[in-house]
Amino acid sequence: MYFDKLYDLGIRLRRRSGQEKVPCPQCSEGRRNKKDACLSVNITEGTYNCHHCGWKGNVRSFDKKEKLKKYEKPNPSMA
């Protein structure tokens, strides 16, 4: 469900749903074992967690930030 949004974060996945462990785009480049699959990703729920650097989150929170509503106080002189 959230494959495309996870891909936009730099997480390279082989499946479109379910769970998968892949190298972390945040910390794997600076490590000795660059191919270590330290990032656990739940593609169906859109959550990710790195067991090495602690990078975690979910892509559903990005959806909520995009859809924030703007509220304005009514002008008291117009009442």
PDB file of N, CA, C and O in Angstrom:
ATOM      1  N   MET A   1       0.811  -1.193   0.000  1.00  0.00           N
ATOM      2  CA  MET A   1       0.000   0.000   0.000  1.00  0.00           C
ATOM      3  C   MET A   1       0.863   1.270   0.000  1.00  0.00           C
ATOM      4  O   MET A   1       0.550   2.235  -0.697  1.00  0.00           O
ATOM      5  N   TYR A   2       1.955   1.264   0.788  1.00  0.00           N
ATOM      6  CA  TYR A   2       2.781   2.456   0.935  1.00  0.00           C
ATOM      7  C   TYR A   2       4.123   2.313   0.223  1.00  0.00           C
ATOM      8  O   TYR A   2       5.076   3.015   0.560  1.00  0.00           O
ATOM      9  N   PHE A   3       4.210   1.426  -0.743  1.00  0.00           N
ATOM     10  CA  PHE A   3       5.463   1.140  -1.434  1.00  0.00           C
ATOM     11  C   PHE A   3       6.082   2.399  -2.038  1.00  0.00           C
ATOM     12  O   PHE A   3       7.275   2.645  -1.859  1.00  0.00           O
ATOM     13  N   ASP A   4       5.298   3.190  -2.742  1.00  0.00           N
ATOM     14  CA  ASP A   4       5.825   4.375  -3.429  1.00  0.00           C
ATOM     15  C   ASP A   4       6.333   5.428  -2.447  1.00  0.00           C
ATOM     16  O   ASP A   4       7.357   6.060  -2.704  1.00  0.00           O
ATOM     17  N   LYS A   5       5.650   5.625  -1.351  1.00  0.00           N
ATOM     18  CA  LYS A   5       6.079   6.624  -0.372  1.00  0.00           C
ATOM     19  C   LYS A   5       7.347   6.183   0.346  1.00  0.00           C
ATOM     20  O   LYS A   5       8.199   7.015   0.658  1.00  0.00           O
ATOM     21  N   LEU A   6       7.486   4.888   0.614  1.00  0.00           N
ATOM     22  CA  LEU A   6       8.712   4.369   1.211  1.00  0.00           C
ATOM     23  C   LEU A   6       9.872   4.496   0.223  1.00  0.00           C
ATOM     24  O   LEU A   6      10.999   4.795   0.618  1.00  0.00           O
ATOM     25  N   TYR A   7       9.596   4.273  -1.046  1.00  0.00           N
ATOM     26  CA  TYR A   7      10.621   4.410  -2.086  1.00  0.00           C
ATOM     27  C   TYR A   7      11.100   5.861  -2.169  1.00  0.00           C
ATOM     28  O   TYR A   7      12.283   6.106  -2.408  1.00  0.00           O
ATOM     29  N   ASP A   8      10.202   6.820  -1.974  1.00  0.00           N
ATOM     30  CA  ASP A   8      10.570   8.241  -1.989  1.00  0.00           C
ATOM     31  C   ASP A   8      11.512   8.598  -0.835  1.00  0.00           C
ATOM     32  O   ASP A   8      12.289   9.547  -0.946  1.00  0.00           O
ATOM     33  N   LEU A   9      11.452   7.852   0.265  1.00  0.00           N
ATOM     34  CA  LEU A   9      12.348   8.079   1.399  1.00  0.00           C
ATOM     35  C   LEU A   9      13.725   7.454   1.175  1.00  0.00           C
ATOM     36  O   LEU A   9      14.628   7.648   1.989  1.00  0.00           O
ATOM     37  N   GLY A  10      13.895   6.712   0.093  1.00  0.00           N
ATOM     38  CA  GLY A  10      15.171   6.071  -0.203  1.00  0.00           C
ATOM     39  C   GLY A  10      15.215   4.617   0.203  1.00  0.00           C
ATOM     40  O   GLY A  10      16.265   3.983   0.101  1.00  0.00           O
ATOM     41  N   ILE A  11      14.107   4.073   0.659  1.00  0.00           N
ATOM     42  CA  ILE A  11      14.046   2.677   1.083  1.00  0.00           C
ATOM     43  C   ILE A  11      13.766   1.829  -0.149  1.00  0.00           C
ATOM     44  O   ILE A  11      12.701   1.941  -0.755  1.00  0.00           O
ATOM     45  N   ARG A  12      14.719   0.985  -0.516  1.00  0.00           N
ATOM     46  CA  ARG A  12      14.598   0.145  -1.709  1.00  0.00           C
ATOM     47  C   ARG A  12      14.038  -1.218  -1.329  1.00  0.00           C
ATOM     48  O   ARG A  12      14.687  -1.982  -0.614  1.00  0.00           O
ATOM     49  N   LEU A  13      12.850  -1.521  -1.799  1.00  0.00           N
ATOM     50  CA  LEU A  13      12.138  -2.743  -1.446  1.00  0.00           C
ATOM     51  C   LEU A  13      12.022  -3.669  -2.645  1.00  0.00           C
ATOM     52  O   LEU A  13      12.048  -3.231  -3.795  1.00  0.00           O
ATOM     53  N   ARG A  14      11.894  -4.963  -2.352  1.00  0.00           N
ATOM     54  CA  ARG A  14      11.713  -5.949  -3.422  1.00  0.00           C
ATOM     55  C   ARG A  14      10.257  -6.389  -3.532  1.00  0.00           C
ATOM     56  O   ARG A  14       9.835  -6.892  -4.573  1.00  0.00           O
ATOM     57  N   ARG A  15       9.489  -6.201  -2.458  1.00  0.00           N
ATOM     58  CA  ARG A  15       8.077  -6.606  -2.457  1.00  0.00           C
ATOM     59  C   ARG A  15       7.170  -5.388  -2.434  1.00  0.00           C
ATOM     60  O   ARG A  15       7.626  -4.273  -2.179  1.00  0.00           O
ATOM     61  N   ARG A  16       5.899  -5.596  -2.696  1.00  0.00           N
ATOM     62  CA  ARG A  16       4.903  -4.524  -2.670  1.00  0.00           C
ATOM     63  C   ARG A  16       4.056  -4.531  -1.400  1.00  0.00           C
ATOM     64  O   ARG A  16       3.375  -3.546  -1.116  1.00  0.00           O
ATOM     65  N   SER A  17       4.083  -5.617  -0.630  1.00  0.00           N
ATOM     66  CA  SER A  17       3.307  -5.685   0.606  1.00  0.00           C
ATOM     67  C   SER A  17       3.995  -6.647   1.562  1.00  0.00           C
ATOM     68  O   SER A  17       4.905  -7.380   1.174  1.00  0.00           O
ATOM     69  N   GLY A  18       3.552  -6.638   2.817  1.00  0.00           N
ATOM     70  CA  GLY A  18       4.132  -7.515   3.819  1.00  0.00           C
ATOM     71  C   GLY A  18       5.257  -6.835   4.573  1.00  0.00           C
ATOM     72  O   GLY A  18       5.283  -5.611   4.700  1.00  0.00           O
ATOM     73  N   GLN A  19       6.191  -7.640   5.075  1.00  0.00           N
ATOM     74  CA  GLN A  19       7.326  -7.137   5.839  1.00  0.00           C
ATOM     75  C   GLN A  19       8.615  -7.543   5.152  1.00  0.00           C
ATOM     76  O   GLN A  19       8.692  -8.578   4.491  1.00  0.00           O
ATOM     77  N   GLU A  20       9.634  -6.698   5.325  1.00  0.00           N
ATOM     78  CA  GLU A  20      10.911  -6.966   4.684  1.00  0.00           C
ATOM     79  C   GLU A  20      12.026  -6.288   5.473  1.00  0.00           C
ATOM     80  O   GLU A  20      11.806  -5.248   6.095  1.00  0.00           O
ATOM     81  N   LYS A  21      13.225  -6.878   5.449  1.00  0.00           N
ATOM     82  CA  LYS A  21      14.411  -6.265   6.047  1.00  0.00           C
ATOM     83  C   LYS A  21      15.349  -5.886   4.900  1.00  0.00           C
ATOM     84  O   LYS A  21      15.683  -6.714   4.053  1.00  0.00           O
ATOM     85  N   VAL A  22      15.763  -4.628   4.891  1.00  0.00           N
ATOM     86  CA  VAL A  22      16.617  -4.091   3.830  1.00  0.00           C
ATOM     87  C   VAL A  22      17.710  -3.226   4.456  1.00  0.00           C
ATOM     88  O   VAL A  22      17.606  -2.871   5.630  1.00  0.00           O
ATOM     89  N   PRO A  23      18.763  -2.876   3.694  1.00  0.00           N
ATOM     90  CA  PRO A  23      19.765  -1.940   4.208  1.00  0.00           C
ATOM     91  C   PRO A  23      19.151  -0.552   4.440  1.00  0.00           C
ATOM     92  O   PRO A  23      18.307  -0.095   3.669  1.00  0.00           O
ATOM     93  N   CYS A  24      19.589   0.099   5.507  1.00  0.00           N
ATOM     94  CA  CYS A  24      19.065   1.419   5.868  1.00  0.00           C
ATOM     95  C   CYS A  24      19.707   2.497   4.998  1.00  0.00           C
ATOM     96  O   CYS A  24      20.934   2.538   4.896  1.00  0.00           O
ATOM     97  N   PRO A  25      18.922   3.369   4.368  1.00  0.00           N
ATOM     98  CA  PRO A  25      19.504   4.435   3.550  1.00  0.00           C
ATOM     99  C   PRO A  25      20.183   5.523   4.384  1.00  0.00           C
ATOM    100  O   PRO A  25      20.949   6.319   3.840  1.00  0.00           O
ATOM    101  N   GLN A  26      19.921   5.572   5.679  1.00  0.00           N
ATOM    102  CA  GLN A  26      20.505   6.594   6.540  1.00  0.00           C
ATOM    103  C   GLN A  26      21.902   6.228   7.030  1.00  0.00           C
ATOM    104  O   GLN A  26      22.773   7.096   7.092  1.00  0.00           O
ATOM    105  N   CYS A  27      22.136   4.960   7.381  1.00  0.00           N
ATOM    106  CA  CYS A  27      23.399   4.614   8.028  1.00  0.00           C
ATOM    107  C   CYS A  27      24.231   3.563   7.304  1.00  0.00           C
ATOM    108  O   CYS A  27      25.404   3.399   7.640  1.00  0.00           O
ATOM    109  N   SER A  28      23.692   2.851   6.338  1.00  0.00           N
ATOM    110  CA  SER A  28      24.416   1.727   5.744  1.00  0.00           C
ATOM    111  C   SER A  28      25.632   2.148   4.936  1.00  0.00           C
ATOM    112  O   SER A  28      26.586   1.377   4.842  1.00  0.00           O
ATOM    113  N   GLU A  29      25.639   3.331   4.352  1.00  0.00           N
ATOM    114  CA  GLU A  29      26.779   3.762   3.542  1.00  0.00           C
ATOM    115  C   GLU A  29      28.036   3.956   4.381  1.00  0.00           C
ATOM    116  O   GLU A  29      29.142   3.748   3.881  1.00  0.00           O
ATOM    117  N   GLY A  30      27.895   4.345   5.626  1.00  0.00           N
ATOM    118  CA  GLY A  30      29.045   4.610   6.474  1.00  0.00           C
ATOM    119  C   GLY A  30      29.515   3.410   7.281  1.00  0.00           C
ATOM    120  O   GLY A  30      30.438   3.541   8.085  1.00  0.00           O
ATOM    121  N   ARG A  31      28.918   2.267   7.094  1.00  0.00           N
ATOM    122  CA  ARG A  31      29.246   1.081   7.876  1.00  0.00           C
ATOM    123  C   ARG A  31      30.176   0.156   7.101  1.00  0.00           C
ATOM    124  O   ARG A  31      30.279   0.236   5.877  1.00  0.00           O
ATOM    125  N   ARG A  32      30.852  -0.722   7.838  1.00  0.00           N
ATOM    126  CA  ARG A  32      31.725  -1.709   7.183  1.00  0.00           C
ATOM    127  C   ARG A  32      30.907  -2.673   6.338  1.00  0.00           C
ATOM    128  O   ARG A  32      31.223  -2.925   5.175  1.00  0.00           O
ATOM    129  N   ASN A  33      29.854  -3.206   6.939  1.00  0.00           N
ATOM    130  CA  ASN A  33      28.989  -4.147   6.232  1.00  0.00           C
ATOM    131  C   ASN A  33      27.822  -3.362   5.633  1.00  0.00           C
ATOM    132  O   ASN A  33      26.752  -3.270   6.235  1.00  0.00           O
ATOM    133  N   LYS A  34      28.034  -2.804   4.455  1.00  0.00           N
ATOM    134  CA  LYS A  34      27.039  -1.935   3.823  1.00  0.00           C
ATOM    135  C   LYS A  34      25.759  -2.668   3.442  1.00  0.00           C
ATOM    136  O   LYS A  34      24.705  -2.045   3.318  1.00  0.00           O
ATOM    137  N   LYS A  35      25.838  -3.968   3.257  1.00  0.00           N
ATOM    138  CA  LYS A  35      24.678  -4.727   2.802  1.00  0.00           C
ATOM    139  C   LYS A  35      23.894  -5.366   3.950  1.00  0.00           C
ATOM    140  O   LYS A  35      22.983  -6.156   3.706  1.00  0.00           O
ATOM    141  N   ASP A  36      24.235  -5.034   5.195  1.00  0.00           N
ATOM    142  CA  ASP A  36      23.526  -5.575   6.343  1.00  0.00           C
ATOM    143  C   ASP A  36      22.087  -5.051   6.351  1.00  0.00           C
ATOM    144  O   ASP A  36      21.854  -3.844   6.290  1.00  0.00           O
ATOM    145  N   ALA A  37      21.144  -5.962   6.426  1.00  0.00           N
ATOM    146  CA  ALA A  37      19.721  -5.587   6.408  1.00  0.00           C
ATOM    147  C   ALA A  37      19.287  -5.214   7.827  1.00  0.00           C
ATOM    148  O   ALA A  37      18.761  -6.050   8.562  1.00  0.00           O
ATOM    149  N   CYS A  38      19.511  -3.960   8.200  1.00  0.00           N
ATOM    150  CA  CYS A  38      19.212  -3.524   9.568  1.00  0.00           C
ATOM    151  C   CYS A  38      17.900  -2.749   9.659  1.00  0.00           C
ATOM    152  O   CYS A  38      17.465  -2.412  10.760  1.00  0.00           O
ATOM    153  N   LEU A  39      17.260  -2.457   8.521  1.00  0.00           N
ATOM    154  CA  LEU A  39      16.019  -1.690   8.515  1.00  0.00           C
ATOM    155  C   LEU A  39      14.834  -2.634   8.323  1.00  0.00           C
ATOM    156  O   LEU A  39      14.706  -3.278   7.281  1.00  0.00           O
ATOM    157  N   SER A  40      13.973  -2.709   9.332  1.00  0.00           N
ATOM    158  CA  SER A  40      12.752  -3.505   9.228  1.00  0.00           C
ATOM    159  C   SER A  40      11.647  -2.611   8.700  1.00  0.00           C
ATOM    160  O   SER A  40      11.419  -1.519   9.219  1.00  0.00           O
ATOM    161  N   VAL A  41      10.958  -3.079   7.662  1.00  0.00           N
ATOM    162  CA  VAL A  41       9.912  -2.288   7.018  1.00  0.00           C
ATOM    163  C   VAL A  41       8.633  -3.106   6.949  1.00  0.00           C
ATOM    164  O   VAL A  41       8.641  -4.248   6.489  1.00  0.00           O
ATOM    165  N   ASN A  42       7.538  -2.521   7.404  1.00  0.00           N
ATOM    166  CA  ASN A  42       6.224  -3.105   7.220  1.00  0.00           C
ATOM    167  C   ASN A  42       5.565  -2.301   6.105  1.00  0.00           C
ATOM    168  O   ASN A  42       5.077  -1.194   6.334  1.00  0.00           O
ATOM    169  N   ILE A  43       5.553  -2.852   4.921  1.00  0.00           N
ATOM    170  CA  ILE A  43       5.080  -2.138   3.732  1.00  0.00           C
ATOM    171  C   ILE A  43       3.580  -1.912   3.795  1.00  0.00           C
ATOM    172  O   ILE A  43       3.092  -0.876   3.343  1.00  0.00           O
ATOM    173  N   THR A  44       2.849  -2.858   4.342  1.00  0.00           N
ATOM    174  CA  THR A  44       1.397  -2.750   4.421  1.00  0.00           C
ATOM    175  C   THR A  44       0.973  -1.601   5.327  1.00  0.00           C
ATOM    176  O   THR A  44       0.029  -0.876   5.009  1.00  0.00           O
ATOM    177  N   GLU A  45       1.664  -1.427   6.457  1.00  0.00           N
ATOM    178  CA  GLU A  45       1.315  -0.366   7.404  1.00  0.00           C
ATOM    179  C   GLU A  45       2.092   0.916   7.161  1.00  0.00           C
ATOM    180  O   GLU A  45       1.696   1.976   7.647  1.00  0.00           O
ATOM    181  N   GLY A  46       3.197   0.840   6.415  1.00  0.00           N
ATOM    182  CA  GLY A  46       3.995   2.023   6.113  1.00  0.00           C
ATOM    183  C   GLY A  46       4.951   2.420   7.219  1.00  0.00           C
ATOM    184  O   GLY A  46       5.320   3.590   7.313  1.00  0.00           O
ATOM    185  N   THR A  47       5.370   1.471   8.070  1.00  0.00           N
ATOM    186  CA  THR A  47       6.275   1.780   9.169  1.00  0.00           C
ATOM    187  C   THR A  47       7.669   1.224   8.880  1.00  0.00           C
ATOM    188  O   THR A  47       7.819   0.238   8.159  1.00  0.00           O
ATOM    189  N   TYR A  48       8.697   1.877   9.459  1.00  0.00           N
ATOM    190  CA  TYR A  48      10.079   1.420   9.294  1.00  0.00           C
ATOM    191  C   TYR A  48      10.855   1.695  10.570  1.00  0.00           C
ATOM    192  O   TYR A  48      10.552   2.642  11.295  1.00  0.00           O
ATOM    193  N   ASN A  49      11.874   0.854  10.848  1.00  0.00           N
ATOM    194  CA  ASN A  49      12.687   0.978  12.053  1.00  0.00           C
ATOM    195  C   ASN A  49      14.065   0.399  11.776  1.00  0.00           C
ATOM    196  O   ASN A  49      14.185  -0.763  11.389  1.00  0.00           O
ATOM    197  N   CYS A  50      15.111   1.205  11.973  1.00  0.00           N
ATOM    198  CA  CYS A  50      16.491   0.744  11.812  1.00  0.00           C
ATOM    199  C   CYS A  50      16.996   0.271  13.169  1.00  0.00           C
ATOM    200  O   CYS A  50      16.902   0.988  14.165  1.00  0.00           O
ATOM    201  N   HIS A  51      17.533  -0.944  13.193  1.00  0.00           N
ATOM    202  CA  HIS A  51      18.031  -1.519  14.435  1.00  0.00           C
ATOM    203  C   HIS A  51      19.468  -1.100  14.715  1.00  0.00           C
ATOM    204  O   HIS A  51      20.035  -1.495  15.734  1.00  0.00           O
ATOM    205  N   HIS A  52      20.065  -0.310  13.833  1.00  0.00           N
ATOM    206  CA  HIS A  52      21.437   0.154  14.055  1.00  0.00           C
ATOM    207  C   HIS A  52      21.470   1.624  14.468  1.00  0.00           C
ATOM    208  O   HIS A  52      22.046   1.960  15.503  1.00  0.00           O
ATOM    209  N   CYS A  53      20.861   2.503  13.674  1.00  0.00           N
ATOM    210  CA  CYS A  53      20.943   3.945  13.959  1.00  0.00           C
ATOM    211  C   CYS A  53      19.699   4.495  14.652  1.00  0.00           C
ATOM    212  O   CYS A  53      19.717   5.626  15.139  1.00  0.00           O
ATOM    213  N   GLY A  54      18.613   3.709  14.704  1.00  0.00           N
ATOM    214  CA  GLY A  54      17.413   4.163  15.393  1.00  0.00           C
ATOM    215  C   GLY A  54      16.464   4.992  14.540  1.00  0.00           C
ATOM    216  O   GLY A  54      15.484   5.525  15.061  1.00  0.00           O
ATOM    217  N   TRP A  55      16.728   5.115  13.237  1.00  0.00           N
ATOM    218  CA  TRP A  55      15.846   5.865  12.342  1.00  0.00           C
ATOM    219  C   TRP A  55      14.536   5.105  12.213  1.00  0.00           C
ATOM    220  O   TRP A  55      14.522   3.938  11.820  1.00  0.00           O
ATOM    221  N   LYS A  56      13.425   5.775  12.549  1.00  0.00           N
ATOM    222  CA  LYS A  56      12.129   5.104  12.484  1.00  0.00           C
ATOM    223  C   LYS A  56      11.048   6.113  12.178  1.00  0.00           C
ATOM    224  O   LYS A  56      11.241   7.321  12.313  1.00  0.00           O
ATOM    225  N   GLY A  57       9.919   5.602  11.769  1.00  0.00           N
ATOM    226  CA  GLY A  57       8.785   6.459  11.477  1.00  0.00           C
ATOM    227  C   GLY A  57       7.736   5.714  10.686  1.00  0.00           C
ATOM    228  O   GLY A  57       7.789   4.493  10.542  1.00  0.00           O
ATOM    229  N   ASN A  58       6.785   6.466  10.179  1.00  0.00           N
ATOM    230  CA  ASN A  58       5.776   5.886   9.295  1.00  0.00           C
ATOM    231  C   ASN A  58       5.393   6.922   8.252  1.00  0.00           C
ATOM    232  O   ASN A  58       5.486   8.126   8.496  1.00  0.00           O
ATOM    233  N   VAL A  59       4.967   6.454   7.103  1.00  0.00           N
ATOM    234  CA  VAL A  59       4.624   7.364   6.013  1.00  0.00           C
ATOM    235  C   VAL A  59       3.212   7.902   6.151  1.00  0.00           C
ATOM    236  O   VAL A  59       2.838   8.837   5.442  1.00  0.00           O
ATOM    237  N   ARG A  60       2.423   7.332   7.048  1.00  0.00           N
ATOM    238  CA  ARG A  60       1.081   7.865   7.266  1.00  0.00           C
ATOM    239  C   ARG A  60       1.147   9.242   7.905  1.00  0.00           C
ATOM    240  O   ARG A  60       0.254  10.059   7.680  1.00  0.00           O
ATOM    241  N   SER A  61       2.172   9.521   8.691  1.00  0.00           N
ATOM    242  CA  SER A  61       2.303  10.838   9.312  1.00  0.00           C
ATOM    243  C   SER A  61       2.541  11.907   8.253  1.00  0.00           C
ATOM    244  O   SER A  61       2.139  13.055   8.444  1.00  0.00           O
ATOM    245  N   PHE A  62       3.194  11.552   7.126  1.00  0.00           N
ATOM    246  CA  PHE A  62       3.392  12.506   6.044  1.00  0.00           C
ATOM    247  C   PHE A  62       2.061  12.866   5.390  1.00  0.00           C
ATOM    248  O   PHE A  62       1.863  14.008   4.974  1.00  0.00           O
ATOM    249  N   ASP A  63       1.149  11.898   5.298  1.00  0.00           N
ATOM    250  CA  ASP A  63      -0.177  12.167   4.739  1.00  0.00           C
ATOM    251  C   ASP A  63      -0.929  13.171   5.607  1.00  0.00           C
ATOM    252  O   ASP A  63      -1.593  14.069   5.089  1.00  0.00           O
ATOM    253  N   LYS A  64      -0.826  13.019   6.919  1.00  0.00           N
ATOM    254  CA  LYS A  64      -1.531  13.914   7.823  1.00  0.00           C
ATOM    255  C   LYS A  64      -0.980  15.332   7.742  1.00  0.00           C
ATOM    256  O   LYS A  64      -1.741  16.297   7.811  1.00  0.00           O
ATOM    257  N   LYS A  65       0.330  15.464   7.597  1.00  0.00           N
ATOM    258  CA  LYS A  65       0.935  16.789   7.520  1.00  0.00           C
ATOM    259  C   LYS A  65       0.505  17.510   6.247  1.00  0.00           C
ATOM    260  O   LYS A  65       0.325  18.728   6.257  1.00  0.00           O
ATOM    261  N   GLU A  66       0.340  16.769   5.152  1.00  0.00           N
ATOM    262  CA  GLU A  66      -0.070  17.379   3.892  1.00  0.00           C
ATOM    263  C   GLU A  66      -1.520  17.853   3.942  1.00  0.00           C
ATOM    264  O   GLU A  66      -1.883  18.815   3.266  1.00  0.00           O
ATOM    265  N   LYS A  67      -2.345  17.183   4.739  1.00  0.00           N
ATOM    266  CA  LYS A  67      -3.768  17.489   4.762  1.00  0.00           C
ATOM    267  C   LYS A  67      -4.171  18.393   5.922  1.00  0.00           C
ATOM    268  O   LYS A  67      -5.353  18.460   6.258  1.00  0.00           O
ATOM    269  N   LEU A  68      -3.219  19.090   6.543  1.00  0.00           N
ATOM    270  CA  LEU A  68      -3.555  19.965   7.657  1.00  0.00           C
ATOM    271  C   LEU A  68      -4.473  21.090   7.197  1.00  0.00           C
ATOM    272  O   LEU A  68      -4.251  21.707   6.156  1.00  0.00           O
ATOM    273  N   LYS A  69      -5.488  21.339   7.978  1.00  0.00           N
ATOM    274  CA  LYS A  69      -6.439  22.394   7.643  1.00  0.00           C
ATOM    275  C   LYS A  69      -5.987  23.691   8.279  1.00  0.00           C
ATOM    276  O   LYS A  69      -5.370  23.689   9.344  1.00  0.00           O
ATOM    277  N   LYS A  70      -6.290  24.786   7.633  1.00  0.00           N
ATOM    278  CA  LYS A  70      -5.988  26.095   8.180  1.00  0.00           C
ATOM    279  C   LYS A  70      -7.277  26.680   8.739  1.00  0.00           C
ATOM    280  O   LYS A  70      -8.294  26.773   8.052  1.00  0.00           O
ATOM    281  N   TYR A  71      -7.200  27.068   9.998  1.00  0.00           N
ATOM    282  CA  TYR A  71      -8.352  27.674  10.652  1.00  0.00           C
ATOM    283  C   TYR A  71      -8.043  29.141  10.918  1.00  0.00           C
ATOM    284  O   TYR A  71      -6.935  29.493  11.323  1.00  0.00           O
ATOM    285  N   GLU A  72      -9.020  29.974  10.689  1.00  0.00           N
ATOM    286  CA  GLU A  72      -8.860  31.414  10.942  1.00  0.00           C
ATOM    287  C   GLU A  72      -9.960  31.866  11.889  1.00  0.00           C
ATOM    288  O   GLU A  72     -11.106  31.426  11.795  1.00  0.00           O
ATOM    289  N   LYS A  73      -9.588  32.746  12.795  1.00  0.00           N
ATOM    290  CA  LYS A  73     -10.575  33.303  13.712  1.00  0.00           C
ATOM    291  C   LYS A  73     -11.469  34.270  12.948  1.00  0.00           C
ATOM    292  O   LYS A  73     -10.985  35.023  12.103  1.00  0.00           O
ATOM    293  N   PRO A  74     -12.756  34.257  13.233  1.00  0.00           N
ATOM    294  CA  PRO A  74     -13.631  35.215  12.592  1.00  0.00           C
ATOM    295  C   PRO A  74     -13.318  36.630  13.078  1.00  0.00           C
ATOM    296  O   PRO A  74     -12.914  36.831  14.223  1.00  0.00           O
ATOM    297  N   ASN A  75     -13.504  37.574  12.216  1.00  0.00           N
ATOM    298  CA  ASN A  75     -13.248  38.982  12.535  1.00  0.00           C
ATOM    299  C   ASN A  75     -14.384  39.482  13.436  1.00  0.00           C
ATOM    300  O   ASN A  75     -15.543  39.428  13.025  1.00  0.00           O
ATOM    301  N   PRO A  76     -14.089  39.971  14.661  1.00  0.00           N
ATOM    302  CA  PRO A  76     -15.164  40.404  15.558  1.00  0.00           C
ATOM    303  C   PRO A  76     -15.897  41.651  15.058  1.00  0.00           C
ATOM    304  O   PRO A  76     -17.053  41.856  15.427  1.00  0.00           O
ATOM    305  N   SER A  77     -15.280  42.473  14.249  1.00  0.00           N
ATOM    306  CA  SER A  77     -15.950  43.671  13.757  1.00  0.00           C
ATOM    307  C   SER A  77     -16.997  43.331  12.687  1.00  0.00           C
ATOM    308  O   SER A  77     -17.877  44.145  12.407  1.00  0.00           O
ATOM    309  N   MET A  78     -16.910  42.157  12.099  1.00  0.00           N
ATOM    310  CA  MET A  78     -17.859  41.766  11.063  1.00  0.00           C
ATOM    311  C   MET A  78     -19.155  41.213  11.682  1.00  0.00           C
ATOM    312  O   MET A  78     -20.154  41.097  10.972  1.00  0.00           O
ATOM    313  N   ALA A  79     -19.172  40.877  12.947  1.00  0.00           N
ATOM    314  CA  ALA A  79     -20.341  40.266  13.587  1.00  0.00           C
ATOM    315  C   ALA A  79     -21.404  41.239  13.870  1.00  0.00           C
ATOM    316  O   ALA A  79     -22.449  40.873  14.408  1.00  0.00           O
TER     317      ALA A  79
END
